[in-house]
Amino acid sequence: MDLDIGKPKIDLREQPTISCESCGGIFFKEVVILKRVSKLLTATPRDTDVPFPTYMCEKCGHVNNDFNPFYEEQSDDK
């Protein structure tokens, strides 16, 4: 049984390379953003730490906005 039927063949060499918004670097390392949720919000005996994996530029340490789950683009209305 051939499981590749209907799967698109993607050549990653032809896809755009993501670069750092700050320095233009193309190498990233996986890091974790930790959020602490109050026990009052979770109804648990202790505060809860919640990890969010993301990527940080290896060269300058910047986290691209697209990688940051907590980034909110500023609108001109404010």
HELIX and SHEET records of a PDB file:
HELIX    1   1 LEU A   12  GLU A   14  5                                   3    
HELIX    2   2 LYS A   39  THR A   42  1                                   4    
HELIX    3   3 ASN A   65  PHE A   67  5                                   3    
SHEET    1   A 2 PHE A  28  VAL A  37  0                                        
SHEET    2   A 2 THR A  48  CYS A  57 -1                                        
END                                                                             
